[in-house]
C-alpha cells in the first residue's frame, strides 16, 4: 500500500491554518474565547504556524465531565478552542483525502456526504435482496475507551510516512485513555482504526451486505449458520488484531419478522419505520417549531405518512418544510 509523505508542510501552511480557525469556529461564536480569537485570527494563525515549525506543540489539559446520551453515561473530554481544537481541524483538512481512500462506502459516521440518511438509503436497498434474509447485529464493547494506542499508531503509519506528522499524531493519541470522546479528530481516528477490519469483512469474509456506523455493525446473509460463523471469526479478529471485544448483546434474526434497528430506524423488506423512541421524543417536543423541523428530516426518510399528516399538516411552519 502506498504511503503518503510531505503532509506536515501542508499542515503548517498558513492558508490551511486560517481555514481551520474558521471551520473550528462555526457554531461556536457564543464562546468568549472564540470571539476573542476571531477579532484577530491571523495573529493566531502565525503563532500556530511557529509552534508547528518548531515542533513545539503540546496538548493542553483536558476538562473531563460526564454526560448522559442515549441512555448511557459517557465521559467527555474537552480541549481549549486554541490551539488544540483548531489544530485538530487543520490535521483533518490535510489527512481527510488520505483517510477517505481507506474507508469503504458502507461506513457513515462523520464522513462528508455519508451521514445517517446515506446509510438509510443504502440499507433500504440491501434488505430487498434475496441474499439479505437474516441479519447479524452487533457492536463493540466500550469502543472508544478500549482503543489501543499502539495499534492505532500502527494503523495510522500504514498510510502515512511523514515522520513529523506521525510524531504530532502520537502526541494527540497519547493525550488521554483510548480515543477521547469530545475531540473532533477522535471520530476520524475511530473510523481509521476499524478501516482494515471493514475491508476484511467485505473481502475476506465475503459479506456482500455490510454496514457500519461508528461501532454499530450490521451484516446480512441468506444463512443464519453463515452469520453465526462470521460472528466467531469477527470476535477473533477484533481480539487478535485490534484488542477489542464484541458486546454480549449481539443477535442473529430474520429481517422480515423483526426488522433491523439501525441509524434511528427499523428496516423491513419493503418499508422503513422511525424508531419508537424518536417518535416519542418528537411528541414530547411538538410545541417547538425548531425541534419539529428537525424531526421532519427523520420522518421523510421513512414510511411515515400518517405521522406527517397528524403532526405537520395545517401547521404554518410545515409549509416551508414541504415546499
Secondary structure as UniProt FT lines:
FT   HELIX           7..12
FT   HELIX           14..25
FT   TURN            26..27
FT   TURN            29..30
FT   HELIX           32..38
FT   HELIX           41..53
FT   TURN            54..55
FT   STRAND          63..69
FT   TURN            70..71
FT   STRAND          72..78
FT   HELIX           81..85
FT   HELIX           86..100
FT   TURN            101..102
FT   TURN            105..106
FT   TURN            109..110
FT   TURN            112..113
FT   HELIX           116..126
FT   TURN            127..128
FT   TURN            130..131
FT   STRAND          134..140
FT   TURN            141..142
FT   HELIX           143..146
FT   HELIX           149..157
FT   TURN            158..159
FT   HELIX           163..173
FT   TURN            174..175
FT   TURN            181..182
FT   TURN            184..185
FT   HELIX           186..193
FT   HELIX           195..199
FT   HELIX           200..204
FT   STRAND          209..213
FT   TURN            214..215
FT   STRAND          216..221
FT   HELIX           224..237
FT   HELIX           238..242
FT   TURN            248..249
FT   STRAND          251..254
FT   HELIX           255..258
FT   STRAND          260..262
FT   TURN            263..264
FT   STRAND          265..268
FT   TURN            269..270
FT   STRAND          271..274
FT   HELIX           276..284
FT   TURN            285..287
FT   HELIX           289..299
FT   TURN            300..301
FT   HELIX           305..311
FT   TURN            312..314
FT   TURN            316..317
FT   HELIX           318..322
//
